[in-house]
Amino acid sequence: MGRAKATLARHAAPVYALGWSPDGTLLASGSSDRCVHVWSARDGALVRTFTGASGVFDLAFSADGAEVAAACANGTVAVLSLRR
């Protein structure tokens, strides 16, 4: 039986979307709280937070892992840059 590596608890509402970066170093989570959180897979640290206009129901990383697309409840798709 497996064990939980980390509990990532920053969302204020149910999480409906998860996505791994292509290299497996990041995990993005999207919620009906309108937030996308990007986490470090290594240690569970919160890397970035984006807040949109409506709930997030699907996520996908770009092939190079530099952007995340978030499908939102209001019918829009937000493209979020992870470049600093």
C-alpha positions in Angstrom: 0.0 0.0 0.0 1.3 3.5 -0.9 1.7 6.5 1.4 0.9 10.1 0.8 4.0 12.1 -0.1 2.4 15.5 0.6 -0.9 17.1 1.2 -1.3 20.3 -0.9 -4.0 22.3 0.8 -4.4 25.9 -0.5 -7.7 25.8 -2.4 -10.8 27.2 -0.8 -13.2 25.1 -2.9 -13.2 21.7 -4.6 -10.3 20.9 -7.0 -11.5 19.8 -10.4 -8.3 19.8 -12.5 -4.7 18.5 -12.1 -1.8 18.5 -14.6 1.8 17.4 -14.4 4.5 19.4 -16.2 6.2 17.5 -19.1 9.4 17.0 -17.0 7.4 15.9 -13.9 8.8 18.7 -11.7 5.6 20.7 -11.3 1.9 19.9 -10.5 -0.8 22.4 -11.3 -4.2 22.3 -9.6 -7.3 24.2 -10.6 -10.4 24.8 -8.5 -13.9 26.3 -8.5 -12.3 28.9 -6.2 -10.9 30.5 -9.4 -7.3 29.7 -8.5 -4.6 27.8 -10.3 -1.8 26.8 -7.9 1.5 25.4 -9.3 3.4 23.2 -6.9 6.9 21.7 -6.7 6.6 17.9 -7.1 9.9 17.6 -5.2 8.9 19.1 -1.9 5.3 20.2 -2.3 6.2 23.9 -2.1 3.8 26.4 -3.7 5.6 27.9 -6.7 3.0 30.3 -8.2 -0.7 31.2 -7.9 -3.0 32.7 -10.5 -6.5 33.9 -9.9 -9.0 34.1 -12.7 -12.5 35.4 -13.3 -14.2 32.0 -12.8 -13.7 28.4 -11.7 -11.1 26.2 -13.4 -12.2 22.8 -14.7 -9.3 21.6 -16.8 -5.5 22.3 -17.1 -2.7 21.5 -19.5 0.9 22.4 -19.6 2.6 23.5 -22.9 5.2 21.0 -24.3 8.1 23.0 -22.9 6.4 23.4 -19.5 6.6 27.2 -19.6 2.9 27.8 -19.7 -0.3 26.4 -18.4 -3.7 26.6 -20.1 -6.7 26.7 -17.8 -10.2 26.1 -19.1 -12.6 28.2 -17.0 -16.3 28.0 -16.2 -17.1 31.3 -17.9 -16.2 29.8 -21.3 -12.7 31.3 -21.5 -9.2 29.7 -21.6 -6.5 31.5 -19.8 -2.9 30.9 -20.8 -0.6 31.4 -17.8 3.1 32.0 -18.1 5.5 30.3 -15.6 8.4 32.3 -16.9 9.8 34.7 -14.3 
